[in-house]
Amino acid sequence: MVAFFVILTIIGFILVDSFVQWVEARQGLTLRRTAPRPELVPALALETISVPAGLFLDEGHTWVRLEPSGRTLIGMDEFVRRAIGRVDAVELPNVGSVVRRGDPLFTVTQNGRRAVFRAPLTGVVSAVNENLARLPETGRMDPYEEGWVCALKPKDLAVHLRHLFIAEEARAWLRWETERFKEFLTRCPMPQSALGQVLQDGGQWAEGILEMLDEAGWEEFARTFLQSPRSSAE
């Protein structure tokens, strides 16, 4: 019975989210016709980052999708995927391993630097995307489909879903993350040659901006954006 109500709740979220996105798309068309040219700032333009309908986001910048088959897919969201840019390697979890929310789940490596992503749910790893091990750049253009990292058989799903963002709440959170990212970039020393790539036309930042930072800047990004304060002890 509990599982039935969880499924009904998820379906309700998806239907509401789809309707809201349709309304926002109609409103956005009018706004784009009349809006002034945006200011050039060292941050990503929010409208370029998408949140597919029915997708849950975690504060550690992982996403969760519940499929009709019952499989629960997890990957890194578009925000952090585009910030990192090039990926040299992806360390996948072992199938059958048990993880708790907040535990290290998978790692991406770039030029010897590592970014650890934590599990947004508690459960057992039931599958991994082997394509990422062979071709780490898989899913760069579409992190929510080809870029899935692993599948979990979740435990206490209803409890942990309460800690994730969906629909308008997810978009509001991304707006907050955008502002934090602006502040982060202003604090990080950056080569003068990279400045023109950051301040791109339309206020968009260069994809792969973290490639331009030193190791200290990379580690600060990981501490600031990938460490969810909601631990596995919940």
C-alpha positions as CSV (number, residue, x, y, z in Angstrom):
1,M,0.0,0.0,0.0
2,V,2.8,2.4,0.8
3,A,4.5,1.7,-2.5
4,F,1.2,2.4,-4.3
5,F,0.9,5.8,-2.7
6,V,4.6,6.6,-3.5
7,I,3.9,5.8,-7.2
8,L,0.8,8.0,-7.2
9,T,2.7,10.8,-5.6
10,I,5.5,10.5,-8.2
11,I,3.0,10.5,-11.1
12,G,1.3,13.6,-9.6
13,F,4.7,15.4,-9.4
14,I,5.4,14.5,-13.0
15,L,2.0,15.7,-14.3
16,V,2.3,19.0,-12.4
17,D,5.8,19.6,-13.5
18,S,4.9,19.0,-17.1
19,F,2.1,21.5,-16.9
20,V,4.3,24.1,-15.2
21,Q,7.0,23.7,-17.8
22,W,4.4,24.2,-20.6
23,V,3.2,27.4,-19.0
24,E,6.7,28.7,-18.5
25,A,7.6,27.9,-22.1
26,R,4.7,30.0,-23.3
27,Q,5.6,32.8,-21.0
28,G,9.3,32.6,-21.8
29,L,8.6,33.1,-25.5
30,T,7.0,36.4,-24.8
31,L,9.7,37.5,-22.4
32,R,12.5,36.7,-24.9
33,R,10.9,38.9,-27.5
34,T,10.9,42.0,-25.2
35,A,13.8,41.3,-22.7
36,P,16.9,43.6,-22.9
37,R,20.2,42.1,-23.7
38,P,21.6,40.4,-20.6
39,E,24.6,41.7,-18.8
40,L,27.9,39.9,-19.2
41,V,28.7,38.1,-16.0
42,P,31.0,35.2,-15.1
43,A,28.3,32.7,-14.6
44,L,26.1,30.3,-16.6
45,A,22.9,31.6,-18.1
46,L,20.1,29.8,-16.2
47,E,18.0,29.2,-19.3
48,T,20.6,27.0,-20.8
49,I,20.4,24.5,-17.9
50,S,17.4,22.1,-18.2
51,V,15.5,20.0,-15.6
52,P,13.5,17.3,-17.4
53,A,10.0,16.7,-16.1
54,G,9.8,14.2,-13.3
55,L,13.5,14.3,-12.5
56,F,14.7,14.6,-8.9
57,L,17.8,16.6,-8.0
58,D,20.0,16.2,-5.0
59,E,22.1,18.9,-3.3
60,G,25.2,17.0,-4.3
61,H,24.4,17.6,-7.9
62,T,23.2,14.1,-8.8
63,W,19.9,13.3,-10.4
64,V,17.4,10.5,-9.8
65,R,14.9,9.2,-12.3
66,L,12.3,6.5,-11.4
67,E,11.4,4.5,-14.4
68,P,8.1,2.6,-15.0
69,S,10.0,-0.7,-14.9
70,G,10.9,0.1,-11.3
71,R,14.6,0.8,-12.1
72,T,16.0,3.9,-10.4
73,L,18.7,5.7,-12.5
74,I,21.3,8.1,-11.1
75,G,23.8,10.4,-12.8
76,M,25.4,13.9,-12.4
77,D,23.2,16.8,-13.3
78,E,23.8,19.2,-16.3
79,F,25.0,22.0,-14.1
80,V,28.0,20.2,-12.7
81,R,28.6,18.2,-16.0
82,R,29.0,21.4,-17.9
83,A,31.1,23.0,-15.2
84,I,33.6,20.1,-15.2
85,G,33.7,19.8,-19.0
86,R,36.2,17.2,-20.1
87,V,36.1,13.9,-18.2
88,D,39.1,11.6,-18.5
89,A,37.7,8.7,-16.5
90,V,34.7,7.6,-14.5
91,E,35.0,5.2,-11.6
92,L,31.8,3.2,-11.4
93,P,30.4,1.5,-8.2
94,N,30.4,-2.3,-8.0
95,V,27.2,-4.0,-8.9
96,G,25.7,-5.5,-5.8
97,S,27.4,-3.0,-3.5
98,V,25.2,-1.5,-0.7
99,V,25.3,2.3,-0.4
100,R,23.6,4.7,2.0
101,R,22.5,8.2,1.2
102,G,25.5,10.4,1.5
103,D,28.1,7.6,0.8
104,P,30.6,8.0,-2.1
105,L,28.9,6.5,-5.1
106,F,31.0,7.3,-8.2
107,T,34.0,9.5,-9.1
108,V,35.1,11.5,-12.2
109,T,38.7,12.3,-13.0
110,Q,40.1,15.2,-15.0
111,N,43.8,15.7,-15.4
112,G,44.5,13.7,-12.2
113,R,41.9,15.6,-10.2
114,R,39.0,13.8,-8.7
115,A,35.4,14.8,-8.0
116,V,33.5,12.4,-5.8
117,F,29.7,12.2,-6.1
118,R,27.6,10.9,-3.2
119,A,24.6,8.7,-3.3
120,P,21.2,10.5,-3.2
121,L,19.4,7.4,-2.1
122,T,20.0,4.3,0.0
123,G,20.0,1.0,-1.8
124,V,21.9,-1.7,-3.7
125,V,23.6,-1.0,-7.0
126,S,21.9,-3.1,-9.6
127,A,23.6,-1.9,-12.8
128,V,26.2,0.5,-14.1
129,N,26.7,2.3,-17.4
130,E,29.7,0.4,-18.8
131,N,29.9,2.9,-21.7
132,L,31.2,5.5,-19.3
133,A,34.1,3.3,-18.3
134,R,35.1,2.9,-21.9
135,L,34.1,6.3,-23.2
136,P,34.1,8.8,-20.3
137,E,32.7,11.6,-22.5
138,T,29.5,9.6,-23.1
139,G,26.5,11.7,-22.3
140,R,28.3,15.0,-22.3
141,M,25.6,16.5,-24.5
142,D,22.8,14.7,-22.8
143,P,23.6,13.9,-19.1
144,Y,20.1,12.8,-18.3
145,E,19.9,10.0,-20.9
146,E,23.2,8.5,-22.2
147,G,25.0,10.0,-19.2
148,W,23.3,7.8,-16.5
149,V,26.0,6.3,-14.2
150,C,24.3,3.6,-12.3
151,A,20.9,2.1,-11.2
152,L,19.9,1.4,-7.6
153,K,17.4,-0.9,-6.1
154,P,16.3,1.7,-3.4
155,K,15.5,1.1,0.2
156,D,13.1,3.5,2.1
157,L,12.5,5.4,-1.2
158,A,9.6,7.5,0.1
159,V,11.8,8.7,3.0
160,H,14.7,9.8,0.9
161,L,12.6,11.4,-1.9
162,R,11.5,14.0,0.6
163,H,15.1,15.3,0.6
164,L,15.3,15.8,-3.2
165,F,14.1,18.6,-5.4
166,I,11.6,18.3,-8.2
167,A,9.6,20.6,-10.5
168,E,9.6,24.3,-9.5
169,E,11.5,23.5,-6.4
170,A,14.4,22.0,-8.5
171,R,14.4,25.1,-10.7
172,A,14.5,27.4,-7.8
173,W,17.4,25.5,-6.3
174,L,19.3,25.8,-9.5
175,R,18.8,29.5,-9.5
176,W,20.3,29.6,-6.0
177,E,23.2,27.4,-7.2
178,T,23.8,29.8,-10.1
179,E,24.2,32.7,-7.7
180,R,26.6,30.7,-5.6
181,F,28.5,29.7,-8.7
182,K,28.9,33.4,-9.6
183,E,30.4,34.1,-6.2
184,F,32.6,31.0,-6.4
185,L,34.1,32.2,-9.7
186,T,34.9,35.7,-8.4
187,R,36.8,34.1,-5.5
188,C,38.9,31.7,-7.7
189,P,42.1,33.0,-9.3
190,M,41.8,32.5,-13.0
191,P,44.4,33.0,-15.9
192,Q,43.9,36.3,-17.7
193,S,43.7,34.4,-21.0
194,A,40.6,32.5,-19.7
195,L,38.7,35.7,-18.9
196,G,37.4,36.2,-22.4
197,Q,36.1,32.6,-22.5
198,V,34.2,33.1,-19.2
199,L,32.6,36.4,-20.2
200,Q,30.9,35.1,-23.3
201,D,28.2,36.9,-25.3
202,G,24.8,36.6,-23.5
203,G,26.3,36.2,-20.1
204,Q,27.2,32.5,-20.6
205,W,30.2,31.0,-19.1
206,A,32.5,28.7,-21.1
207,E,31.7,25.0,-20.7
208,G,34.4,23.3,-18.8
209,I,35.4,26.3,-16.8
210,L,36.8,24.1,-14.1
211,E,39.5,23.0,-16.5
212,M,40.9,26.5,-16.2
213,L,41.2,26.4,-12.4
214,D,44.2,25.0,-10.4
215,E,44.0,22.1,-8.1
216,A,43.0,24.2,-5.1
217,G,40.1,25.8,-7.0
218,W,38.9,22.3,-8.1
219,E,39.0,21.1,-4.6
220,E,37.1,24.1,-3.4
221,F,34.4,23.5,-6.0
222,A,34.0,19.9,-4.8
223,R,33.7,21.0,-1.2
224,T,31.3,23.7,-2.0
225,F,29.0,22.0,-4.5
226,L,29.4,18.2,-4.2
227,Q,29.2,17.7,-0.4
228,S,25.5,17.4,0.5
229,P,24.8,18.5,4.1
230,R,22.2,15.9,4.4
231,S,24.2,12.8,5.4
232,S,23.5,9.1,5.3
233,A,22.7,9.3,9.0
234,E,19.2,10.6,8.2
